[in-house]
């Protein structure tokens, strides 16, 4: 979701700095970038190590509230081509899932702002056994959708998200945003989703299978 569907990563970074500084610590842009795509519980523990004297759930709620407040004021900045690609996929009757490390209330809020029924399923960060970069979130989504992971395509913008999707066995499209995706195992890298549709996803998947990439 964050960075792939919507451009909210800057909102997270803007919320992190004052949180750490309120406890007398410092937080650099480079530190923030290392958390892109990481599960919120793992991120919260890193903030504790940086001196934030709050519990993991309190940190998650604080950051989520700050980002949702920003969305309420500034609106939801969808990434170029993301809604259009989803519309193409949905029009063809393809099952879809939003697999995010954001917590359920935020994921539902963002998904609810899309003007059509974009997802059959939302898997949120507070509902998985192990977060990204483990494969569990994608495997959980496939099981709930009743599909074989070999028949799926995942789209990710972060190294942790890509590692999760690749480890699950899905065909993976990387769309770099704030951090480089070099060496993370994506089957293809697209600079943007703008102008892409279902036929493009199908071609990536077919190419991978023809090359013997399916498990």
VOPAGU-2260 file (C-alpha; in pm, 1 decimal, decimal comma):
REM VOPAGU-2260
SITE   aa  ch    i         X         Y         Z
SITE  UNK   A    0       0,0       0,0       0,0
SITE  UNK   A    1     242,0     267,6     121,8
SITE  UNK   A    2     464,9     360,5    -169,9
SITE  UNK   A    3     300,8     127,5    -421,8
SITE  UNK   A    4     -66,4     225,6    -416,5
SITE  UNK   A    5     -35,8     554,5    -228,7
SITE  UNK   A    6     257,1     792,1    -179,0
SITE  UNK   A    7     241,4     797,9     201,3
SITE  UNK   A    8     602,2     709,5     283,4
SITE  UNK   A    9     689,4    1080,8     325,8
SITE  UNK   A   10     401,1    1104,1     575,6
SITE  UNK   A   11     547,3     818,7     781,8
SITE  UNK   A   12     891,7     976,8     779,1
SITE  UNK   A   13     745,0    1312,1     882,1
SITE  UNK   A   14     572,8    1140,7    1177,4
SITE  UNK   A   15     881,4     949,5    1288,6
SITE  UNK   A   16    1120,0    1239,6    1339,6
SITE  UNK   A   17     918,2    1434,1    1601,6
SITE  UNK   A   18     840,4    1109,0    1783,8
SITE  UNK   A   19    1208,9    1029,6    1834,2
SITE  UNK   A   20    1301,5    1391,6    1903,9
SITE  UNK   A   21    1031,5    1418,3    2172,6
SITE  UNK   A   22    1237,9    1170,9    2374,3
SITE  UNK   A   23    1564,2    1354,7    2316,7
SITE  UNK   A   24    1687,4    1139,5    2029,7
SITE  UNK   A   25    1778,6    1210,8    1670,1
SITE  UNK   A   26    1637,2    1054,4    1355,5
SITE  UNK   A   27    1795,6    1088,1    1012,8
SITE  UNK   A   28    1643,5    1049,7     668,1
SITE  UNK   A   29    1877,5     753,5     610,1
SITE  UNK   A   30    1744,2     579,7     923,1
SITE  UNK   A   31    1388,9     640,1     806,7
SITE  UNK   A   32    1456,1     488,5     464,9
SITE  UNK   A   33    1573,3     163,9     627,8
SITE  UNK   A   34    1222,6     117,4     768,4
SITE  UNK   A   35    1044,6     142,2     432,9
SITE  UNK   A   36     837,2    -174,3     390,0
SITE  UNK   A   37     929,5    -310,4     734,0
SITE  UNK   A   38     660,2    -446,0     966,1
SITE  UNK   A   39     534,1    -188,5    1215,6
SITE  UNK   A   40     619,3    -399,6    1520,2
SITE  UNK   A   41     979,6    -435,5    1402,7
SITE  UNK   A   42     988,7     -63,2    1329,2
SITE  UNK   A   43     850,3      17,9    1673,7
SITE  UNK   A   44    1128,5    -181,3    1839,7
SITE  UNK   A   45    1383,8      20,2    1642,1
SITE  UNK   A   46    1225,1     338,6    1777,3
SITE  UNK   A   47    1252,2     196,1    2128,5
SITE  UNK   A   48    1622,2     137,3    2065,0
SITE  UNK   A   49    1642,2     502,6    1955,1
SITE  UNK   A   50    1510,2     608,7    2296,5
SITE  UNK   A   51    1133,3     622,8    2251,8
SITE  UNK   A   52     990,2     519,8    2589,7
SITE  UNK   A   53     658,6     385,2    2468,4
SITE  UNK   A   54     525,2      33,7    2420,4
SITE  UNK   A   55     519,6    -121,6    2073,4
SITE  UNK   A   56     138,2     -83,2    2039,1
SITE  UNK   A   57     158,9     277,6    2158,3
SITE  UNK   A   58     424,9     361,5    1899,4
SITE  UNK   A   59     223,4     198,0    1621,1
SITE  UNK   A   60     -93,0     383,5    1720,3
SITE  UNK   A   61      91,2     715,6    1750,8
SITE  UNK   A   62     249,0     691,3    1405,1
SITE  UNK   A   63     -69,0     558,9    1242,8
SITE  UNK   A   64    -275,8     839,5    1394,7
SITE  UNK   A   65     -27,2    1100,2    1271,1
SITE  UNK   A   66     -29,9     960,8     916,2
SITE  UNK   A   67    -409,7     931,4     908,5
SITE  UNK   A   68    -440,1    1290,5    1032,6
SITE  UNK   A   69    -215,7    1400,0     748,0
SITE  UNK   A   70    -427,6    1206,5     497,6
SITE  UNK   A   71    -741,5    1371,7     634,7
SITE  UNK   A   72    -590,1    1716,2     577,1
SITE  UNK   A   73    -398,1    1665,6     252,1
SITE  UNK   A   74    -596,8    1381,8      94,8
SITE  UNK   A   75    -467,8    1050,2     -36,5
SITE  UNK   A   76    -184,4    1084,6    -291,0
SITE  UNK   A   77    -229,2     783,7    -517,4
SITE  UNK   A   78      79,2     667,2    -707,3
SITE  UNK   A   79      76,3     722,9   -1085,5
SITE  UNK   A   80    -117,2     451,6   -1268,9
SITE  UNK   A   81    -203,2     249,2    -957,8
SITE  UNK   A   82    -580,3     300,1    -961,8
SITE  UNK   A   83    -595,8     260,8   -1336,9
SITE  UNK   A   84    -408,8     -70,1   -1322,8
SITE  UNK   A   85    -637,1    -195,3   -1047,6
SITE  UNK   A   86    -940,7     -96,1   -1255,0
SITE  UNK   A   87    -805,4    -293,3   -1551,5
SITE  UNK   A   88    -749,3    -601,3   -1337,3
SITE  UNK   A   89   -1088,9    -578,6   -1166,9
SITE  UNK   A   90   -1271,7    -527,3   -1498,0
SITE  UNK   A   91   -1131,9    -863,5   -1609,8
SITE  UNK   A   92   -1258,8   -1035,1   -1295,1
SITE  UNK   A   93    -912,7   -1110,7   -1154,2
SITE  UNK   A   94    -897,2   -1162,1    -777,1
SITE  UNK   A   95    -697,5    -899,1    -590,4
SITE  UNK   A   96    -555,0    -855,6    -241,5
SITE  UNK   A   97    -394,1    -559,7     -68,6
SITE  UNK   A   98    -100,0    -693,6     135,3
SITE  UNK   A   99      33,4    -420,5     362,2
SITE  UNK   A  100     225,7    -382,5     685,6
SITE  UNK   A  101       2,2     -90,2     785,6
SITE  UNK   A  102    -255,1    -182,1    1048,2
SITE  UNK   A  103    -610,4    -277,1     955,7
SITE  UNK   A  104    -780,9      54,4    1032,2
SITE  UNK   A  105    -546,8     248,6     808,6
SITE  UNK   A  106    -552,0      -8,1     527,3
SITE  UNK   A  107    -933,0      -9,2     527,0
SITE  UNK   A  108    -940,5     371,0     528,1
SITE  UNK   A  109    -714,8     396,8     222,7
SITE  UNK   A  110    -885,6     112,9      32,8
SITE  UNK   A  111   -1221,4     274,2     107,0
SITE  UNK   A  112   -1118,3     592,1     -73,5
SITE  UNK   A  113   -1086,3     412,8    -407,7
SITE  UNK   A  114   -1399,0     485,7    -608,1
SITE  UNK   A  115   -1458,3     120,6    -700,7
SITE  UNK   A  116   -1439,1    -214,9    -522,6
SITE  UNK   A  117   -1065,7    -259,9    -572,2
SITE  UNK   A  118    -983,0    -556,8    -347,1
SITE  UNK   A  119   -1137,5    -890,5    -259,7
SITE  UNK   A  120    -920,3    -900,8      49,4
SITE  UNK   A  121    -701,4    -685,0     271,6
SITE  UNK   A  122    -419,3    -848,3     470,0
SITE  UNK   A  123    -290,9    -597,5     726,2
SITE  UNK   A  124      26,3    -589,5     930,0
SITE  UNK   A  125    -149,3    -658,4    1259,1
SITE  UNK   A  126    -303,4    -978,2    1119,9
SITE  UNK   A  127      -0,6   -1178,5    1007,6
SITE  UNK   A  128     208,8   -1431,6    1197,9
SITE  UNK   A  129     534,8   -1293,3    1061,3
SITE  UNK   A  130     561,6    -962,1     874,8
SITE  UNK   A  131     747,5    -875,8     557,7
SITE  UNK   A  132    1023,8    -965,6     459,7
SITE  UNK   A  133     889,4   -1311,6     555,4
SITE  UNK   A  134     660,0   -1470,6     292,7
SITE  UNK   A  135     371,9   -1516,9     538,0
SITE  UNK   A  136     162,8   -1211,9     435,6
SITE  UNK   A  137     150,2   -1314,5      70,2
SITE  UNK   A  138      90,9   -1679,6     148,8
SITE  UNK   A  139    -190,7   -1578,5     383,4
SITE  UNK   A  140    -348,9   -1369,1     108,6
SITE  UNK   A  141    -329,1   -1655,5    -142,8
SITE  UNK   A  142    -483,4   -1900,4     102,9
SITE  UNK   A  143    -769,8   -1663,2     178,6
SITE  UNK   A  144    -831,5   -1597,7    -191,2
SITE  UNK   A  145    -816,0   -1968,9    -271,4
SITE  UNK   A  146    -542,8   -1928,2    -532,6
SITE  UNK   A  147    -205,0   -2092,0    -589,2
SITE  UNK   A  148      81,6   -1852,4    -529,5
SITE  UNK   A  149     237,0   -1972,3    -858,3
SITE  UNK   A  150     -58,2   -1808,7   -1036,1
SITE  UNK   A  151     -16,2   -1467,8    -875,4
SITE  UNK   A  152     166,9   -1145,0    -948,4
SITE  UNK   A  153     278,2    -916,8    -665,3
SITE  UNK   A  154     368,4    -549,5    -705,3
SITE  UNK   A  155     605,7    -396,1    -452,5
SITE  UNK   A  156     806,7     -77,1    -401,8
SITE  UNK   A  157    1031,1    -168,9    -105,5
SITE  UNK   A  158    1316,0    -418,6     -56,9
SITE  UNK   A  159    1139,0    -582,5     238,0
SITE  UNK   A  160     816,2    -612,9      43,8
SITE  UNK   A  161     996,5    -757,5    -256,1
SITE  UNK   A  162    1178,8   -1014,9     -46,4
SITE  UNK   A  163     846,6   -1118,3     104,9
SITE  UNK   A  164     677,8   -1158,8    -232,6
SITE  UNK   A  165     972,9   -1338,6    -393,2
SITE  UNK   A  166    1001,6   -1578,5     -98,7
SITE  UNK   A  167     632,5   -1662,7    -131,4
SITE  UNK   A  168     680,6   -1786,9    -488,0
SITE  UNK   A  169     481,8   -1515,3    -663,7
SITE  UNK   A  170     587,8   -1343,2    -982,5
SITE  UNK   A  171     709,2   -1004,8    -862,1
SITE  UNK   A  172     705,4    -662,2   -1026,5
SITE  UNK   A  173     919,2    -400,7    -854,2
SITE  UNK   A  174     830,2     -33,5    -887,9
SITE  UNK   A  175    1107,0     169,0    -715,9
SITE  UNK   A  176     997,1     476,1    -528,6
SITE  UNK   A  177    1202,1     601,3    -233,3
SITE  UNK   A  178    1467,6     330,4    -220,2
SITE  UNK   A  179    1657,5     120,5    -473,4
SITE  UNK   A  180    1530,8    -228,8    -554,0
SITE  UNK   A  181    1855,1    -349,3    -708,2
SITE  UNK   A  182    1945,1    -701,8    -604,6
SITE  UNK   A  183    1614,0    -775,5    -432,2
SITE  UNK   A  184    1503,8   -1047,5    -674,4
SITE  UNK   A  185    1220,7    -878,7    -864,9
SITE  UNK   A  186    1138,1   -1056,4   -1189,9
SITE  UNK   A  187    1101,1    -717,8   -1359,4
SITE  UNK   A  188    1144,1    -354,4   -1256,6
SITE  UNK   A  189     908,0     -90,8   -1392,6
SITE  UNK   A  190     984,3     278,6   -1335,3
SITE  UNK   A  191     612,8     347,0   -1292,3
SITE  UNK   A  192     270,1     183,4   -1311,9
SITE  UNK   A  193     149,0     463,3   -1537,1
SITE  UNK   A  194      20,8     319,6   -1863,6
SITE  UNK   A  195      31,6     -40,3   -1740,6
SITE  UNK   A  196    -265,3    -275,8   -1753,9
SITE  UNK   A  197    -360,3    -639,8   -1704,9
SITE  UNK   A  198    -194,8    -743,5   -2031,3
SITE  UNK   A  199     139,8    -616,7   -1902,0
SITE  UNK   A  200     107,5    -817,6   -1579,9
SITE  UNK   A  201       6,9   -1127,2   -1774,3
SITE  UNK   A  202     312,0   -1088,5   -1999,6
SITE  UNK   A  203     549,3   -1066,0   -1702,8
SITE  UNK   A  204     396,1   -1376,4   -1551,1
SITE  UNK   A  205     404,5   -1571,2   -1878,2
SITE  UNK   A  206     768,0   -1477,6   -1936,4
SITE  UNK   A  207     868,0   -1596,2   -1591,9
SITE  UNK   A  208     686,6   -1929,4   -1634,7
SITE  UNK   A  209     837,7   -1981,5   -1979,3
SITE  UNK   A  210    1180,0   -1930,0   -1825,9
SITE  UNK   A  211    1110,2   -2200,1   -1569,3
SITE  UNK   A  212    1056,4   -1956,3   -1284,2
SITE  UNK   A  213     752,6   -2129,7   -1135,6
SITE  UNK   A  214     812,8   -2360,0    -840,2
